[in-house]
């Protein structure tokens, strides 16, 4: 019976992966798989997981633990993500996201005589925007409406332009990122510290490698492609016109977190804020600006409704996924998957670094197959603290590459929604974009793993 639990857990992992590849809804698949494992665990050993406040009846303890998980996530990382999503929805509604794009495009005008250099600069430019505009679909479509026609009209091929715009979503980083929030929550670390101390140094090096590789790959593959001109209207996308100064509004929470963070220490001792306070403060400031710029009326109040709708829409798509994934992770733990994995890795001499590499590659491949990195990361991220503890290894060293691998895999997934949308607007094949992105992203993955586990 010693190996029965780990074997059954592997069966559940394979089944869940197959069902997700078949495009079944991820929330019920993960939830039911986790619940099934929690019910099986007591029959295999007497070490089944228990809720903090047992009911006195084993079968009801399982549902009690599920309820406690829901309360913990909804009152913690879930609430933070909902507030972030509400803020981003309001920024999009009042045109602040579009203004940020236009504002950030100003310094790029210098490179108009060097189209491929301009095109490649779109990647770090877009990655910076991705910290504040955390929706991959939202950022991708905004860049297709603004930067895509400029790049193509300067002589960059449609494929290269689409490829580079897709690359801007390769790293899901920053205090507003759902993956970063989940990782910091698992580590019990402030998300601002996780971002500045761990994500920024890593992404700086890896993004530099991608910058060069994208430039080389696209320039080589574009040699035999004809030049085409594309007008802004031909993209089929429109932008909400707002004052250029509105471009600073999406950055206000990030600046507040930077200034008042204990980790950065720019303004130590003045006050201490968290992500919720920063997002709500940024929202209220934007509302005040709207009242100053526009006459108070129903339109402003109607625009504010986007904040609440943004919160509720993402509850179903993100928060419930985190809950279901956490139940799935608890099911794996209850069946002894962690102990089986650690003992196997120790047997082969892998250790913490080996597990980190295996899990990062696994999440990268899962993201490609599913078109989203969230489900894979949310399912295996909560396992990291226990794995690290059992091997006396640094949990950050394991979870950091896993978080990067999740969003990097989506960038080369032919079924990712944003990649399909970009390909449709550019009138190119999704697989052609994947071919362009695969070499740089695989190189970036290798470099990231080497830096993380060798230095």
C-alpha positions as CSV (number, residue, x, y, z in Angstrom):
1,X,0.0,0.0,0.0
2,X,3.0,2.3,0.4
3,X,3.1,3.1,-3.4
4,X,-0.6,2.9,-4.0
5,X,-1.2,6.5,-3.1
6,X,1.5,8.0,-5.4
7,X,0.5,5.7,-8.2
8,X,-3.2,6.7,-7.9
9,X,-2.2,10.4,-7.8
10,X,-0.2,10.0,-11.0
11,X,-3.3,8.4,-12.6
12,X,-5.3,11.5,-11.5
13,X,-2.7,13.9,-12.9
14,X,-2.7,12.1,-16.3
15,X,-6.5,12.0,-16.4
16,X,-6.8,15.7,-15.5
17,X,-4.1,16.6,-18.1
18,X,-6.0,14.6,-20.8
19,X,-9.3,16.2,-19.9
20,X,-7.9,19.7,-20.0
21,X,-6.2,19.1,-23.4
22,X,-9.7,18.0,-24.6
23,X,-10.9,21.5,-23.6
24,X,-13.1,20.4,-20.7
25,X,-13.7,23.2,-18.1
26,X,-10.7,23.4,-15.9
27,X,-12.5,24.4,-12.6
28,X,-14.9,21.3,-12.3
29,X,-12.1,19.0,-13.6
30,X,-9.6,20.0,-11.0
31,X,-12.2,20.3,-8.2
32,X,-13.8,16.8,-8.8
33,X,-10.3,15.2,-9.2
34,X,-9.1,16.8,-5.9
35,X,-12.3,15.8,-4.1
36,X,-12.0,12.2,-5.4
37,X,-8.5,12.0,-4.1
38,X,-9.5,13.4,-0.7
39,X,-12.2,10.7,-0.4
40,X,-9.8,7.9,-1.5
41,X,-7.0,8.9,0.9
42,X,-8.5,7.7,4.2
43,X,-8.8,4.1,2.8
44,X,-5.1,4.0,2.0
45,X,-3.7,5.4,5.2
46,X,-4.7,7.0,8.5
47,X,-2.9,10.2,7.6
48,X,-5.7,11.9,5.6
49,X,-5.7,15.7,5.7
50,X,-7.9,17.3,8.4
51,X,-9.5,20.7,8.5
52,X,-8.5,23.2,11.2
53,X,-11.8,22.7,13.0
54,X,-12.9,19.0,12.5
55,X,-16.6,18.2,12.5
56,X,-16.2,14.9,14.3
57,X,-17.3,12.9,11.2
58,X,-14.6,11.9,8.7
59,X,-16.7,12.3,5.5
60,X,-17.9,15.8,6.6
61,X,-14.3,16.8,7.5
62,X,-13.5,16.7,3.7
63,X,-16.3,19.2,2.9
64,X,-15.2,21.3,5.9
65,X,-11.7,21.5,4.6
66,X,-13.0,22.5,1.2
67,X,-15.1,25.3,2.8
68,X,-12.1,26.5,4.8
69,X,-10.0,26.6,1.6
70,X,-12.7,28.7,-0.1
71,X,-12.8,31.1,2.8
72,X,-9.0,31.4,3.0
73,X,-8.5,32.0,-0.7
74,X,-11.5,34.4,-1.1
75,X,-10.4,36.5,1.9
76,X,-6.8,36.5,0.9
77,X,-5.3,36.3,-2.6
78,X,-8.8,36.0,-4.1
79,X,-9.9,39.4,-2.9
80,X,-6.7,41.0,-4.1
81,X,-7.1,39.5,-7.6
82,X,-10.7,40.7,-7.7
83,X,-9.7,44.3,-6.7
84,X,-6.9,44.2,-9.3
85,X,-9.3,43.0,-12.0
86,X,-11.8,45.7,-11.1
87,X,-9.1,48.4,-11.3
88,X,-7.9,47.2,-14.7
89,X,-11.5,47.0,-16.1
90,X,-12.1,50.6,-15.0
91,X,-8.7,51.8,-16.5
92,X,-9.8,50.2,-19.8
93,X,-13.3,51.7,-19.6
94,X,-12.1,55.3,-19.2
95,X,-9.3,54.9,-21.9
96,X,-6.4,55.0,-19.5
97,X,-4.9,51.8,-20.8
98,X,-5.0,53.2,-24.3
99,X,-3.4,56.4,-23.1
100,X,-0.6,54.4,-21.4
101,X,0.1,52.7,-24.8
102,X,0.2,56.1,-26.6
103,X,2.4,57.6,-23.9
104,X,4.9,54.8,-24.0
105,X,5.1,54.9,-27.8
106,X,6.6,58.4,-27.7
107,X,10.2,57.4,-27.1
108,X,10.0,54.6,-29.7
109,X,9.6,57.3,-32.5
110,X,13.4,57.6,-32.4
111,X,13.8,54.1,-34.0
112,X,11.5,54.7,-37.0
113,X,14.5,54.6,-39.3
114,X,15.5,51.2,-37.9
115,X,12.3,49.1,-38.3
116,X,13.7,45.8,-36.9
117,X,15.2,47.5,-33.9
118,X,11.9,49.2,-33.3
119,X,10.1,46.0,-33.7
120,X,12.3,44.2,-31.3
121,X,12.0,47.0,-28.8
122,X,8.3,46.3,-28.7
123,X,9.0,43.3,-26.5
124,X,10.5,45.1,-23.5
125,X,8.1,48.0,-24.2
126,X,5.2,45.6,-24.0
127,X,6.6,43.7,-21.1
128,X,6.7,46.9,-19.1
129,X,3.1,47.6,-20.0
130,X,2.2,44.0,-19.0
131,X,3.1,44.8,-15.4
132,X,0.2,47.3,-15.3
133,X,-2.1,45.8,-18.0
134,X,-2.1,42.2,-16.8
135,X,-4.6,40.8,-19.3
136,X,-2.6,39.1,-22.1
137,X,-5.6,39.4,-24.4
138,X,-6.1,43.1,-23.5
139,X,-2.5,44.1,-24.0
140,X,-2.1,42.0,-27.1
141,X,-5.2,43.6,-28.8
142,X,-4.1,47.1,-27.7
143,X,-0.7,46.6,-29.3
144,X,-2.3,45.2,-32.5
145,X,-4.3,48.4,-32.7
146,X,-1.4,50.7,-32.2
147,X,2.1,49.2,-32.8
148,X,1.2,46.6,-35.4
149,X,0.3,49.0,-38.3
150,X,3.4,51.1,-37.5
151,X,5.8,48.1,-37.7
152,X,4.3,46.7,-40.9
153,X,4.3,50.1,-42.6
154,X,7.9,50.6,-41.7
155,X,8.8,47.3,-43.5
156,X,8.5,44.6,-40.8
157,X,6.6,41.5,-42.0
158,X,3.2,40.8,-40.6
159,X,4.5,37.6,-39.1
160,X,7.4,39.3,-37.3
161,X,5.1,42.0,-36.0
162,X,2.5,39.5,-34.7
163,X,5.3,37.3,-33.2
164,X,6.8,40.2,-31.3
165,X,3.5,41.4,-30.0
166,X,2.7,37.9,-28.7
167,X,6.1,37.9,-27.0
168,X,5.2,40.8,-24.8
169,X,3.1,38.5,-22.7
170,X,5.9,36.0,-22.1
171,X,6.5,37.0,-18.5
172,X,3.5,37.3,-16.1
173,X,5.2,39.5,-13.5
174,X,4.4,42.3,-11.1
175,X,2.1,42.9,-8.1
176,X,-1.0,42.8,-10.3
177,X,-0.2,39.4,-11.9
178,X,-2.4,36.5,-10.8
179,X,0.5,34.0,-11.1
180,X,2.8,36.3,-9.1
181,X,0.0,36.8,-6.5
182,X,-0.5,33.1,-6.2
183,X,3.3,32.4,-5.9
184,X,3.8,35.0,-3.2
185,X,0.8,33.7,-1.4
186,X,2.1,30.2,-1.4
187,X,5.5,31.5,-0.2
188,X,3.8,33.7,2.4
189,X,5.8,36.6,1.1
190,X,4.8,40.1,0.2
191,X,4.1,40.3,-3.6
192,X,6.1,43.5,-3.9
193,X,9.1,41.8,-2.4
194,X,8.6,38.8,-4.7
195,X,8.4,41.0,-7.7
196,X,11.4,43.3,-7.1
197,X,13.8,40.9,-5.3
198,X,13.2,37.8,-7.4
199,X,11.2,38.4,-10.6
200,X,12.9,41.6,-11.8
201,X,16.5,40.4,-11.7
202,X,15.6,37.2,-13.5
203,X,13.4,38.7,-16.2
204,X,16.1,41.4,-16.9
205,X,18.6,38.7,-17.9
206,X,16.2,36.4,-19.7
207,X,14.4,39.2,-21.6
208,X,17.8,40.4,-22.9
209,X,18.4,36.9,-24.3
210,X,15.0,36.9,-25.9
211,X,15.5,40.4,-27.3
212,X,18.6,39.3,-29.3
213,X,17.2,35.9,-30.3
214,X,13.9,37.4,-31.6
215,X,15.8,40.0,-33.6
216,X,18.0,37.4,-35.2
217,X,15.3,34.8,-35.8
218,X,12.8,37.2,-37.3
219,X,15.3,39.0,-39.5
220,X,16.5,35.6,-41.0
221,X,13.0,34.3,-41.6
222,X,11.8,37.6,-43.1
223,X,14.4,37.7,-45.9
224,X,12.2,36.1,-48.5
225,X,8.9,37.6,-47.4
226,X,7.3,40.5,-49.4
227,X,6.6,43.9,-47.8
228,X,3.0,44.8,-47.1
229,X,1.4,48.0,-45.8
230,X,-1.4,47.9,-43.3
231,X,-3.5,50.8,-42.2
232,X,-4.9,51.3,-38.7
233,X,-8.4,50.7,-40.0
234,X,-7.5,47.4,-41.5
235,X,-6.8,45.9,-38.1
236,X,-10.5,46.2,-37.3
237,X,-9.6,47.6,-33.8
238,X,-10.5,51.0,-32.4
239,X,-9.1,52.8,-29.3
240,X,-11.0,54.9,-26.8
241,X,-9.6,58.4,-27.0
242,X,-8.6,59.9,-23.7
243,X,-6.1,62.6,-22.7
244,X,-2.5,61.4,-22.9
245,X,-2.0,62.3,-19.2
246,X,-4.4,59.5,-18.4
247,X,-1.5,57.2,-19.2
248,X,-0.1,57.7,-15.7
249,X,-3.3,56.4,-14.0
250,X,-2.6,52.6,-14.5
251,X,0.9,53.2,-13.0
252,X,-0.3,54.8,-9.8
253,X,-0.8,51.6,-7.7
254,X,2.6,50.3,-8.9
255,X,4.3,53.5,-7.9
256,X,2.5,53.5,-4.5
257,X,3.6,49.9,-3.8
258,X,7.2,50.9,-4.8
259,X,7.3,54.0,-2.6
260,X,5.6,52.6,0.5
261,X,6.9,49.0,0.3
262,X,9.0,47.7,3.3
263,X,11.2,46.0,0.9
264,X,12.1,48.9,-1.3
265,X,12.3,51.4,1.6
266,X,12.0,54.5,-0.6
267,X,9.7,56.1,2.0
268,X,10.3,54.0,5.1
269,X,8.2,54.6,8.2
270,X,5.6,56.9,6.6
271,X,3.0,54.2,6.1
272,X,2.6,50.6,5.1
273,X,0.1,49.6,2.3
274,X,-0.8,46.4,0.5
275,X,-2.0,45.8,-3.0
276,X,-5.7,46.2,-2.2
277,X,-5.0,49.7,-0.7
278,X,-2.9,50.7,-3.7
279,X,-5.5,49.5,-6.3
280,X,-8.5,51.2,-4.4
281,X,-6.5,54.4,-4.0
282,X,-5.7,54.4,-7.7
283,X,-9.3,53.8,-8.6
284,X,-10.6,56.7,-6.4
285,X,-7.9,59.0,-7.8
286,X,-9.0,58.2,-11.3
287,X,-12.7,58.8,-10.4
288,X,-11.7,62.2,-9.1
289,X,-9.9,63.0,-12.3
290,X,-12.9,62.0,-14.3
291,X,-15.2,64.3,-12.3
292,X,-12.7,67.2,-12.9
293,X,-12.4,66.5,-16.6
294,X,-16.0,65.7,-17.3
295,X,-19.2,67.1,-16.0
296,X,-20.6,64.9,-13.2
297,X,-23.4,62.8,-14.6
298,X,-24.7,59.3,-15.3
299,X,-21.8,58.6,-17.7
300,X,-19.2,58.6,-15.0
301,X,-21.3,56.4,-12.7
302,X,-22.0,54.0,-15.6
303,X,-18.2,53.8,-16.3
304,X,-17.6,53.0,-12.6
305,X,-19.9,50.0,-13.0
306,X,-17.0,48.4,-15.0
307,X,-15.0,48.2,-11.7
308,X,-17.6,45.9,-10.1
309,X,-18.2,43.9,-13.3
310,X,-14.5,43.4,-13.7
311,X,-14.4,42.0,-10.1
312,X,-17.3,39.6,-10.7
313,X,-16.3,38.4,-14.2
314,X,-12.8,37.4,-13.0
315,X,-14.2,35.6,-9.9
316,X,-15.4,32.8,-12.1
317,X,-12.4,32.7,-14.4
318,X,-9.5,33.2,-11.9
319,X,-10.6,32.8,-8.2
320,X,-12.6,29.6,-8.7
321,X,-9.7,28.2,-10.7
322,X,-7.3,28.9,-7.8
323,X,-9.8,27.3,-5.3
324,X,-10.2,24.2,-7.5
325,X,-6.5,23.9,-8.1
326,X,-5.8,24.2,-4.3
327,X,-8.3,21.3,-3.7
328,X,-6.5,19.3,-6.4
329,X,-3.2,20.0,-4.7
330,X,-4.6,18.9,-1.3
331,X,-5.8,15.7,-2.9
332,X,-2.3,15.0,-4.2
333,X,-0.8,15.6,-0.8
334,X,-3.3,13.4,0.9
335,X,-2.4,10.5,-1.4
336,X,1.3,10.8,-0.6
337,X,2.3,12.3,-4.0
338,X,4.8,14.6,-2.4
339,X,6.6,11.9,-0.3
340,X,6.6,9.7,-3.4
341,X,8.0,12.4,-5.6
342,X,10.7,13.4,-3.1
343,X,11.8,9.9,-2.4
344,X,12.0,9.1,-6.1
345,X,14.1,12.2,-6.8
346,X,16.4,11.5,-3.9
347,X,16.8,8.0,-5.2
348,X,18.0,9.3,-8.6
349,X,20.0,12.1,-6.9
350,X,17.9,14.9,-8.3
351,X,17.2,16.9,-5.1
352,X,15.4,20.3,-5.0
353,X,17.0,21.6,-8.2
354,X,16.0,18.4,-10.1
355,X,12.4,18.7,-9.0
356,X,12.3,22.4,-9.8
357,X,13.6,21.7,-13.4
358,X,11.1,18.8,-13.9
359,X,8.1,20.8,-12.7
360,X,9.1,23.9,-14.6
361,X,9.3,21.9,-17.9
362,X,6.1,20.1,-17.1
363,X,4.3,23.4,-16.5
364,X,5.8,24.8,-19.7
365,X,4.5,21.9,-21.8
366,X,1.2,21.9,-20.0
367,X,0.7,25.6,-20.9
368,X,1.4,24.8,-24.5
369,X,-1.1,22.0,-24.6
370,X,-3.8,23.9,-22.7
371,X,-3.2,27.4,-24.0
372,X,-3.1,28.8,-20.5
373,X,-0.5,28.6,-17.8
374,X,-2.8,29.4,-14.9
375,X,-4.4,26.0,-14.4
376,X,-1.0,24.2,-14.4
377,X,0.7,26.6,-12.1
378,X,-2.3,26.9,-9.7
379,X,-2.4,23.1,-9.5
380,X,1.2,22.5,-8.6
381,X,2.3,25.8,-7.0
382,X,0.8,25.0,-3.6
383,X,2.9,21.8,-3.5
384,X,6.2,23.7,-3.5
385,X,6.5,24.6,0.3
386,X,6.1,20.9,1.4
387,X,8.4,19.7,-1.3
388,X,11.1,22.3,-0.4
389,X,10.7,21.5,3.3
390,X,11.1,17.8,2.8
391,X,14.3,18.4,0.8
392,X,15.6,21.3,3.0
393,X,15.6,23.4,-0.2
394,X,14.7,27.0,-0.9
395,X,11.1,27.2,-2.0
396,X,11.6,30.4,-4.0
397,X,14.2,28.5,-6.1
398,X,11.5,26.0,-7.1
399,X,8.5,28.2,-7.6
400,X,10.2,31.1,-9.4
401,X,11.0,29.2,-12.7
402,X,7.6,27.5,-12.4
403,X,5.8,30.9,-12.5
404,X,7.9,32.0,-15.5
405,X,7.4,28.7,-17.3
406,X,3.6,29.1,-17.0
407,X,3.4,32.3,-19.0
408,X,6.2,31.4,-21.4
409,X,4.5,28.3,-22.5
410,X,1.3,30.2,-23.4
411,X,3.3,32.3,-25.7
412,X,4.0,29.3,-28.0
413,X,0.6,27.6,-27.7
414,X,-1.3,27.5,-31.0
415,X,-4.5,27.2,-29.1
416,X,-4.0,30.2,-26.7
417,X,-6.8,32.6,-27.2
418,X,-4.6,35.7,-27.6
419,X,-2.3,34.0,-30.1
420,X,-5.3,33.0,-32.2
421,X,-6.7,36.5,-32.0
422,X,-3.4,38.1,-33.0
423,X,-3.0,35.7,-35.9
424,X,-6.5,36.4,-37.1
425,X,-6.0,40.2,-37.1
426,X,-2.6,39.8,-38.9
427,X,-4.1,37.3,-41.3
428,X,-1.3,34.7,-40.6
429,X,-1.4,31.1,-39.4
430,X,-1.1,30.6,-35.6
431,X,1.4,27.8,-36.2
432,X,3.6,30.3,-38.2
433,X,3.7,32.5,-35.1
434,X,4.5,29.5,-32.9
435,X,7.4,28.6,-35.1
436,X,8.8,32.1,-34.8
437,X,8.5,32.1,-31.0
438,X,9.5,28.6,-30.2
439,X,13.3,29.0,-30.6
440,X,13.6,32.2,-28.6
441,X,11.2,30.9,-25.8
442,X,12.9,27.5,-25.5
443,X,16.3,29.3,-25.3
444,X,14.9,31.6,-22.7
445,X,13.6,28.7,-20.7
446,X,17.0,27.0,-20.7
447,X,18.8,30.2,-19.7
448,X,16.3,30.9,-17.0
449,X,16.7,27.4,-15.5
450,X,20.5,27.6,-15.7
451,X,20.6,31.0,-13.9
452,X,18.1,29.9,-11.3
453,X,19.7,26.7,-10.3
454,X,23.4,27.4,-11.0
455,X,23.8,30.8,-9.5
